[in-house]
Amino acid sequence: MGRGRAKAKQTKVARELKYSSGNLDPDRLKAELAGVSPSSAPSSSAVVDDDADPYADDEDRDR
């Protein structure tokens, strides 16, 4: 029980994909597959600090 709404959404998405016009943005697809939203995707020249705590407040990062 309770699967009707989820199944309906999956069916809707499948139909949209099947009958869409095929407009494909490769950069957006790469970002989505990487798990990053396109607007916040780092550029290739961006430096990423792997040691930074993503849950730390801005005040904690300055110390």
PDB file of N, CA, C and O in Angstrom:
ATOM      1  N   MET A   1       0.826  -1.191   0.000  1.00  0.00           N
ATOM      2  CA  MET A   1       0.000   0.000   0.000  1.00  0.00           C
ATOM      3  C   MET A   1       0.870   1.255   0.000  1.00  0.00           C
ATOM      4  O   MET A   1       2.021   1.228   0.437  1.00  0.00           O
ATOM      5  N   GLY A   2       0.310   2.335  -0.489  1.00  0.00           N
ATOM      6  CA  GLY A   2       1.038   3.588  -0.453  1.00  0.00           C
ATOM      7  C   GLY A   2       1.991   3.769  -1.616  1.00  0.00           C
ATOM      8  O   GLY A   2       2.720   4.761  -1.661  1.00  0.00           O
ATOM      9  N   ARG A   3       2.007   2.849  -2.546  1.00  0.00           N
ATOM     10  CA  ARG A   3       2.946   2.930  -3.663  1.00  0.00           C
ATOM     11  C   ARG A   3       2.339   3.639  -4.866  1.00  0.00           C
ATOM     12  O   ARG A   3       3.061   3.957  -5.811  1.00  0.00           O
ATOM     13  N   GLY A   4       1.058   3.892  -4.858  1.00  0.00           N
ATOM     14  CA  GLY A   4       0.383   4.476  -6.011  1.00  0.00           C
ATOM     15  C   GLY A   4       0.930   5.814  -6.449  1.00  0.00           C
ATOM     16  O   GLY A   4       1.135   6.046  -7.640  1.00  0.00           O
ATOM     17  N   ARG A   5       1.170   6.701  -5.490  1.00  0.00           N
ATOM     18  CA  ARG A   5       1.654   8.045  -5.826  1.00  0.00           C
ATOM     19  C   ARG A   5       3.073   7.984  -6.387  1.00  0.00           C
ATOM     20  O   ARG A   5       3.392   8.683  -7.349  1.00  0.00           O
ATOM     21  N   ALA A   6       3.926   7.149  -5.786  1.00  0.00           N
ATOM     22  CA  ALA A   6       5.309   7.016  -6.267  1.00  0.00           C
ATOM     23  C   ALA A   6       5.337   6.404  -7.666  1.00  0.00           C
ATOM     24  O   ALA A   6       6.101   6.838  -8.529  1.00  0.00           O
ATOM     25  N   LYS A   7       4.508   5.406  -7.877  1.00  0.00           N
ATOM     26  CA  LYS A   7       4.455   4.761  -9.194  1.00  0.00           C
ATOM     27  C   LYS A   7       3.939   5.740 -10.246  1.00  0.00           C
ATOM     28  O   LYS A   7       4.435   5.754 -11.372  1.00  0.00           O
ATOM     29  N   ALA A   8       2.959   6.548  -9.893  1.00  0.00           N
ATOM     30  CA  ALA A   8       2.425   7.532 -10.831  1.00  0.00           C
ATOM     31  C   ALA A   8       3.501   8.547 -11.218  1.00  0.00           C
ATOM     32  O   ALA A   8       3.593   8.945 -12.380  1.00  0.00           O
ATOM     33  N   LYS A   9       4.305   8.960 -10.254  1.00  0.00           N
ATOM     34  CA  LYS A   9       5.375   9.913 -10.548  1.00  0.00           C
ATOM     35  C   LYS A   9       6.427   9.274 -11.453  1.00  0.00           C
ATOM     36  O   LYS A   9       6.915   9.912 -12.386  1.00  0.00           O
ATOM     37  N   GLN A  10       6.779   8.015 -11.179  1.00  0.00           N
ATOM     38  CA  GLN A  10       7.756   7.325 -12.021  1.00  0.00           C
ATOM     39  C   GLN A  10       7.238   7.194 -13.450  1.00  0.00           C
ATOM     40  O   GLN A  10       7.993   7.363 -14.408  1.00  0.00           O
ATOM     41  N   THR A  11       5.957   6.895 -13.588  1.00  0.00           N
ATOM     42  CA  THR A  11       5.348   6.769 -14.909  1.00  0.00           C
ATOM     43  C   THR A  11       5.382   8.107 -15.641  1.00  0.00           C
ATOM     44  O   THR A  11       5.673   8.158 -16.836  1.00  0.00           O
ATOM     45  N   LYS A  12       5.083   9.192 -14.920  1.00  0.00           N
ATOM     46  CA  LYS A  12       5.094  10.524 -15.519  1.00  0.00           C
ATOM     47  C   LYS A  12       6.499  10.886 -16.003  1.00  0.00           C
ATOM     48  O   LYS A  12       6.671  11.385 -17.115  1.00  0.00           O
ATOM     49  N   VAL A  13       7.498  10.631 -15.161  1.00  0.00           N
ATOM     50  CA  VAL A  13       8.881  10.946 -15.528  1.00  0.00           C
ATOM     51  C   VAL A  13       9.311  10.097 -16.719  1.00  0.00           C
ATOM     52  O   VAL A  13       9.972  10.596 -17.630  1.00  0.00           O
ATOM     53  N   ALA A  14       8.942   8.821 -16.716  1.00  0.00           N
ATOM     54  CA  ALA A  14       9.310   7.941 -17.823  1.00  0.00           C
ATOM     55  C   ALA A  14       8.698   8.424 -19.132  1.00  0.00           C
ATOM     56  O   ALA A  14       9.359   8.408 -20.171  1.00  0.00           O
ATOM     57  N   ARG A  15       7.448   8.849 -19.089  1.00  0.00           N
ATOM     58  CA  ARG A  15       6.799   9.363 -20.307  1.00  0.00           C
ATOM     59  C   ARG A  15       7.474  10.638 -20.794  1.00  0.00           C
ATOM     60  O   ARG A  15       7.677  10.818 -21.995  1.00  0.00           O
ATOM     61  N   GLU A  16       7.821  11.525 -19.862  1.00  0.00           N
ATOM     62  CA  GLU A  16       8.501  12.768 -20.254  1.00  0.00           C
ATOM     63  C   GLU A  16       9.833  12.462 -20.930  1.00  0.00           C
ATOM     64  O   GLU A  16      10.190  13.091 -21.926  1.00  0.00           O
ATOM     65  N   LEU A  17      10.564  11.496 -20.388  1.00  0.00           N
ATOM     66  CA  LEU A  17      11.849  11.129 -20.982  1.00  0.00           C
ATOM     67  C   LEU A  17      11.656  10.490 -22.359  1.00  0.00           C
ATOM     68  O   LEU A  17      12.407  10.765 -23.295  1.00  0.00           O
ATOM     69  N   LYS A  18      10.648   9.644 -22.464  1.00  0.00           N
ATOM     70  CA  LYS A  18      10.410   8.929 -23.713  1.00  0.00           C
ATOM     71  C   LYS A  18       9.989   9.873 -24.832  1.00  0.00           C
ATOM     72  O   LYS A  18      10.451   9.743 -25.966  1.00  0.00           O
ATOM     73  N   TYR A  19       9.125  10.811 -24.520  1.00  0.00           N
ATOM     74  CA  TYR A  19       8.563  11.678 -25.556  1.00  0.00           C
ATOM     75  C   TYR A  19       9.170  13.074 -25.586  1.00  0.00           C
ATOM     76  O   TYR A  19       8.656  13.949 -26.282  1.00  0.00           O
ATOM     77  N   SER A  20      10.242  13.300 -24.851  1.00  0.00           N
ATOM     78  CA  SER A  20      10.856  14.632 -24.852  1.00  0.00           C
ATOM     79  C   SER A  20      11.518  14.904 -26.197  1.00  0.00           C
ATOM     80  O   SER A  20      11.776  13.985 -26.975  1.00  0.00           O
ATOM     81  N   SER A  21      11.784  16.160 -26.454  1.00  0.00           N
ATOM     82  CA  SER A  21      12.355  16.554 -27.739  1.00  0.00           C
ATOM     83  C   SER A  21      13.837  16.218 -27.845  1.00  0.00           C
ATOM     84  O   SER A  21      14.419  16.326 -28.924  1.00  0.00           O
ATOM     85  N   GLY A  22      14.446  15.817 -26.748  1.00  0.00           N
ATOM     86  CA  GLY A  22      15.843  15.417 -26.806  1.00  0.00           C
ATOM     87  C   GLY A  22      16.819  16.536 -26.537  1.00  0.00           C
ATOM     88  O   GLY A  22      18.005  16.396 -26.834  1.00  0.00           O
ATOM     89  N   ASN A  23      16.357  17.648 -25.982  1.00  0.00           N
ATOM     90  CA  ASN A  23      17.284  18.727 -25.634  1.00  0.00           C
ATOM     91  C   ASN A  23      18.162  18.251 -24.497  1.00  0.00           C
ATOM     92  O   ASN A  23      17.681  18.009 -23.390  1.00  0.00           O
ATOM     93  N   LEU A  24      19.446  18.116 -24.770  1.00  0.00           N
ATOM     94  CA  LEU A  24      20.374  17.565 -23.798  1.00  0.00           C
ATOM     95  C   LEU A  24      21.493  18.561 -23.531  1.00  0.00           C
ATOM     96  O   LEU A  24      22.146  19.043 -24.457  1.00  0.00           O
ATOM     97  N   ASP A  25      21.703  18.860 -22.266  1.00  0.00           N
ATOM     98  CA  ASP A  25      22.801  19.730 -21.861  1.00  0.00           C
ATOM     99  C   ASP A  25      23.875  18.841 -21.235  1.00  0.00           C
ATOM    100  O   ASP A  25      23.720  18.426 -20.086  1.00  0.00           O
ATOM    101  N   PRO A  26      24.954  18.537 -21.950  1.00  0.00           N
ATOM    102  CA  PRO A  26      25.961  17.597 -21.445  1.00  0.00           C
ATOM    103  C   PRO A  26      26.609  18.041 -20.130  1.00  0.00           C
ATOM    104  O   PRO A  26      26.891  17.210 -19.268  1.00  0.00           O
ATOM    105  N   ASP A  27      26.844  19.346 -19.974  1.00  0.00           N
ATOM    106  CA  ASP A  27      27.468  19.827 -18.739  1.00  0.00           C
ATOM    107  C   ASP A  27      26.546  19.610 -17.546  1.00  0.00           C
ATOM    108  O   ASP A  27      26.988  19.208 -16.469  1.00  0.00           O
ATOM    109  N   ARG A  28      25.260  19.882 -17.753  1.00  0.00           N
ATOM    110  CA  ARG A  28      24.287  19.684 -16.676  1.00  0.00           C
ATOM    111  C   ARG A  28      24.174  18.201 -16.321  1.00  0.00           C
ATOM    112  O   ARG A  28      24.052  17.848 -15.148  1.00  0.00           O
ATOM    113  N   LEU A  29      24.213  17.341 -17.331  1.00  0.00           N
ATOM    114  CA  LEU A  29      24.148  15.902 -17.093  1.00  0.00           C
ATOM    115  C   LEU A  29      25.360  15.415 -16.310  1.00  0.00           C
ATOM    116  O   LEU A  29      25.220  14.618 -15.383  1.00  0.00           O
ATOM    117  N   LYS A  30      26.543  15.885 -16.673  1.00  0.00           N
ATOM    118  CA  LYS A  30      27.761  15.504 -15.944  1.00  0.00           C
ATOM    119  C   LYS A  30      27.676  15.922 -14.486  1.00  0.00           C
ATOM    120  O   LYS A  30      28.016  15.150 -13.590  1.00  0.00           O
ATOM    121  N   ALA A  31      27.217  17.156 -14.250  1.00  0.00           N
ATOM    122  CA  ALA A  31      27.109  17.663 -12.887  1.00  0.00           C
ATOM    123  C   ALA A  31      26.077  16.854 -12.101  1.00  0.00           C
ATOM    124  O   ALA A  31      26.294  16.548 -10.928  1.00  0.00           O
ATOM    125  N   GLU A  32      24.970  16.510 -12.730  1.00  0.00           N
ATOM    126  CA  GLU A  32      23.936  15.743 -12.042  1.00  0.00           C
ATOM    127  C   GLU A  32      24.424  14.342 -11.711  1.00  0.00           C
ATOM    128  O   GLU A  32      24.151  13.835 -10.623  1.00  0.00           O
ATOM    129  N   LEU A  33      25.141  13.709 -12.632  1.00  0.00           N
ATOM    130  CA  LEU A  33      25.671  12.375 -12.372  1.00  0.00           C
ATOM    131  C   LEU A  33      26.750  12.397 -11.296  1.00  0.00           C
ATOM    132  O   LEU A  33      26.946  11.415 -10.581  1.00  0.00           O
ATOM    133  N   ALA A  34      27.444  13.517 -11.188  1.00  0.00           N
ATOM    134  CA  ALA A  34      28.472  13.647 -10.160  1.00  0.00           C
ATOM    135  C   ALA A  34      27.859  13.980  -8.802  1.00  0.00           C
ATOM    136  O   ALA A  34      28.551  13.965  -7.784  1.00  0.00           O
ATOM    137  N   GLY A  35      26.552  14.283  -8.790  1.00  0.00           N
ATOM    138  CA  GLY A  35      25.880  14.591  -7.535  1.00  0.00           C
ATOM    139  C   GLY A  35      26.002  16.034  -7.116  1.00  0.00           C
ATOM    140  O   GLY A  35      25.849  16.353  -5.937  1.00  0.00           O
ATOM    141  N   VAL A  36      26.274  16.907  -8.058  1.00  0.00           N
ATOM    142  CA  VAL A  36      26.436  18.328  -7.771  1.00  0.00           C
ATOM    143  C   VAL A  36      25.406  19.088  -8.587  1.00  0.00           C
ATOM    144  O   VAL A  36      25.190  18.792  -9.762  1.00  0.00           O
ATOM    145  N   SER A  37      24.766  20.076  -7.952  1.00  0.00           N
ATOM    146  CA  SER A  37      23.829  20.882  -8.712  1.00  0.00           C
ATOM    147  C   SER A  37      24.607  21.753  -9.694  1.00  0.00           C
ATOM    148  O   SER A  37      25.697  22.216  -9.358  1.00  0.00           O
ATOM    149  N   PRO A  38      24.086  21.987 -10.885  1.00  0.00           N
ATOM    150  CA  PRO A  38      24.819  22.735 -11.906  1.00  0.00           C
ATOM    151  C   PRO A  38      25.219  24.139 -11.476  1.00  0.00           C
ATOM    152  O   PRO A  38      26.282  24.615 -11.873  1.00  0.00           O
ATOM    153  N   SER A  39      24.402  24.811 -10.680  1.00  0.00           N
ATOM    154  CA  SER A  39      24.733  26.172 -10.279  1.00  0.00           C
ATOM    155  C   SER A  39      25.878  26.209  -9.276  1.00  0.00           C
ATOM    156  O   SER A  39      26.598  27.204  -9.192  1.00  0.00           O
ATOM    157  N   SER A  40      26.053  25.124  -8.510  1.00  0.00           N
ATOM    158  CA  SER A  40      27.126  25.115  -7.522  1.00  0.00           C
ATOM    159  C   SER A  40      28.293  24.231  -7.947  1.00  0.00           C
ATOM    160  O   SER A  40      29.192  23.972  -7.146  1.00  0.00           O
ATOM    161  N   ALA A  41      28.293  23.769  -9.180  1.00  0.00           N
ATOM    162  CA  ALA A  41      29.379  22.924  -9.660  1.00  0.00           C
ATOM    163  C   ALA A  41      30.658  23.753  -9.750  1.00  0.00           C
ATOM    164  O   ALA A  41      30.662  24.833 -10.341  1.00  0.00           O
ATOM    165  N   PRO A  42      31.739  23.248  -9.166  1.00  0.00           N
ATOM    166  CA  PRO A  42      32.996  24.010  -9.218  1.00  0.00           C
ATOM    167  C   PRO A  42      33.562  23.999 -10.625  1.00  0.00           C
ATOM    168  O   PRO A  42      33.460  23.004 -11.342  1.00  0.00           O
ATOM    169  N   SER A  43      34.154  25.105 -11.007  1.00  0.00           N
ATOM    170  CA  SER A  43      34.795  25.149 -12.306  1.00  0.00           C
ATOM    171  C   SER A  43      36.088  24.342 -12.243  1.00  0.00           C
ATOM    172  O   SER A  43      36.553  23.987 -11.160  1.00  0.00           O
ATOM    173  N   SER A  44      36.652  24.062 -13.382  1.00  0.00           N
ATOM    174  CA  SER A  44      37.848  23.228 -13.411  1.00  0.00           C
ATOM    175  C   SER A  44      39.035  23.910 -12.742  1.00  0.00           C
ATOM    176  O   SER A  44      39.983  23.228 -12.353  1.00  0.00           O
ATOM    177  N   SER A  45      39.014  25.238 -12.595  1.00  0.00           N
ATOM    178  CA  SER A  45      40.119  25.954 -11.979  1.00  0.00           C
ATOM    179  C   SER A  45      39.894  26.200 -10.483  1.00  0.00           C
ATOM    180  O   SER A  45      40.737  26.810  -9.826  1.00  0.00           O
ATOM    181  N   ALA A  46      38.774  25.736  -9.945  1.00  0.00           N
ATOM    182  CA  ALA A  46      38.475  25.961  -8.528  1.00  0.00           C
ATOM    183  C   ALA A  46      39.323  25.049  -7.656  1.00  0.00           C
ATOM    184  O   ALA A  46      39.599  23.905  -8.017  1.00  0.00           O
ATOM    185  N   VAL A  47      39.727  25.562  -6.516  1.00  0.00           N
ATOM    186  CA  VAL A  47      40.506  24.792  -5.553  1.00  0.00           C
ATOM    187  C   VAL A  47      39.561  24.307  -4.472  1.00  0.00           C
ATOM    188  O   VAL A  47      38.796  25.091  -3.910  1.00  0.00           O
ATOM    189  N   VAL A  48      39.612  23.013  -4.181  1.00  0.00           N
ATOM    190  CA  VAL A  48      38.737  22.424  -3.184  1.00  0.00           C
ATOM    191  C   VAL A  48      39.580  21.988  -1.993  1.00  0.00           C
ATOM    192  O   VAL A  48      40.579  21.286  -2.154  1.00  0.00           O
ATOM    193  N   ASP A  49      39.172  22.410  -0.794  1.00  0.00           N
ATOM    194  CA  ASP A  49      39.877  22.046   0.420  1.00  0.00           C
ATOM    195  C   ASP A  49      39.233  20.786   0.990  1.00  0.00           C
ATOM    196  O   ASP A  49      38.158  20.849   1.586  1.00  0.00           O
ATOM    197  N   ASP A  50      39.892  19.637   0.806  1.00  0.00           N
ATOM    198  CA  ASP A  50      39.332  18.364   1.262  1.00  0.00           C
ATOM    199  C   ASP A  50      39.311  18.247   2.777  1.00  0.00           C
ATOM    200  O   ASP A  50      38.532  17.465   3.322  1.00  0.00           O
ATOM    201  N   ASP A  51      40.157  19.012   3.474  1.00  0.00           N
ATOM    202  CA  ASP A  51      40.222  18.932   4.929  1.00  0.00           C
ATOM    203  C   ASP A  51      39.177  19.805   5.614  1.00  0.00           C
ATOM    204  O   ASP A  51      38.985  19.697   6.825  1.00  0.00           O
ATOM    205  N   ALA A  52      38.510  20.655   4.872  1.00  0.00           N
ATOM    206  CA  ALA A  52      37.530  21.560   5.459  1.00  0.00           C
ATOM    207  C   ALA A  52      36.315  20.771   5.952  1.00  0.00           C
ATOM    208  O   ALA A  52      35.873  19.822   5.304  1.00  0.00           O
ATOM    209  N   ASP A  53      35.797  21.167   7.078  1.00  0.00           N
ATOM    210  CA  ASP A  53      34.617  20.530   7.654  1.00  0.00           C
ATOM    211  C   ASP A  53      33.381  21.177   7.042  1.00  0.00           C
ATOM    212  O   ASP A  53      33.122  22.355   7.289  1.00  0.00           O
ATOM    213  N   PRO A  54      32.615  20.436   6.253  1.00  0.00           N
ATOM    214  CA  PRO A  54      31.458  21.049   5.596  1.00  0.00           C
ATOM    215  C   PRO A  54      30.356  21.451   6.568  1.00  0.00           C
ATOM    216  O   PRO A  54      29.467  22.222   6.208  1.00  0.00           O
ATOM    217  N   TYR A  55      30.403  20.932   7.812  1.00  0.00           N
ATOM    218  CA  TYR A  55      29.370  21.230   8.793  1.00  0.00           C
ATOM    219  C   TYR A  55      29.790  22.328   9.766  1.00  0.00           C
ATOM    220  O   TYR A  55      29.015  22.709  10.645  1.00  0.00           O
ATOM    221  N   ALA A  56      31.002  22.835   9.616  1.00  0.00           N
ATOM    222  CA  ALA A  56      31.484  23.878  10.512  1.00  0.00           C
ATOM    223  C   ALA A  56      30.840  25.212  10.153  1.00  0.00           C
ATOM    224  O   ALA A  56      30.570  25.487   8.983  1.00  0.00           O
ATOM    225  N   ASP A  57      30.600  26.029  11.158  1.00  0.00           N
ATOM    226  CA  ASP A  57      30.084  27.379  10.924  1.00  0.00           C
ATOM    227  C   ASP A  57      31.200  28.243  10.356  1.00  0.00           C
ATOM    228  O   ASP A  57      32.376  27.891  10.452  1.00  0.00           O
ATOM    229  N   ASP A  58      30.833  29.365   9.770  1.00  0.00           N
ATOM    230  CA  ASP A  58      31.832  30.266   9.216  1.00  0.00           C
ATOM    231  C   ASP A  58      32.793  30.747  10.289  1.00  0.00           C
ATOM    232  O   ASP A  58      33.978  30.946  10.020  1.00  0.00           O
ATOM    233  N   GLU A  59      32.288  30.935  11.512  1.00  0.00           N
ATOM    234  CA  GLU A  59      33.153  31.392  12.595  1.00  0.00           C
ATOM    235  C   GLU A  59      34.225  30.366  12.908  1.00  0.00           C
ATOM    236  O   GLU A  59      35.368  30.724  13.194  1.00  0.00           O
ATOM    237  N   ASP A  60      33.862  29.085  12.853  1.00  0.00           N
ATOM    238  CA  ASP A  60      34.819  28.026  13.171  1.00  0.00           C
ATOM    239  C   ASP A  60      35.895  27.908  12.093  1.00  0.00           C
ATOM    240  O   ASP A  60      37.024  27.519  12.393  1.00  0.00           O
ATOM    241  N   ARG A  61      35.568  28.232  10.866  1.00  0.00           N
ATOM    242  CA  ARG A  61      36.537  28.128   9.773  1.00  0.00           C
ATOM    243  C   ARG A  61      37.604  29.205   9.868  1.00  0.00           C
ATOM    244  O   ARG A  61      38.727  29.005   9.405  1.00  0.00           O
ATOM    245  N   ASP A  62      37.264  30.364  10.473  1.00  0.00           N
ATOM    246  CA  ASP A  62      38.207  31.463  10.561  1.00  0.00           C
ATOM    247  C   ASP A  62      39.254  31.245  11.636  1.00  0.00           C
ATOM    248  O   ASP A  62      40.275  31.933  11.644  1.00  0.00           O
ATOM    249  N   ARG A  63      39.033  30.325  12.526  1.00  0.00           N
ATOM    250  CA  ARG A  63      39.981  30.131  13.639  1.00  0.00           C
ATOM    251  C   ARG A  63      41.163  29.332  13.245  1.00  0.00           C
ATOM    252  O   ARG A  63      42.044  29.086  14.068  1.00  0.00           O
TER     253      ARG A  63
END
